[in-house]
């Protein structure tokens, strides 16, 4: 049971898990993260609405800043 593990056993287990995670990250890091997600939201109506609303907010803030 994990609650009965010694501190050293817990550290060893964590080190093994970190090693696995790092290997997974390096295996999948052939491209920068931003290149991996380019185009994910292409033709997504929800994302287009988010862009539109964000643009409207920025335009409103610009107008208020000019006053």
Protein Blocks (a to p, Z undefined) as FASTA:
>chain_A
ZZlpcfklmmmmmmmmmmmmmmmmmmmmmbcfklmmgoklgoiaklmmmmmmmmmmmmmm
mmmmmZZ
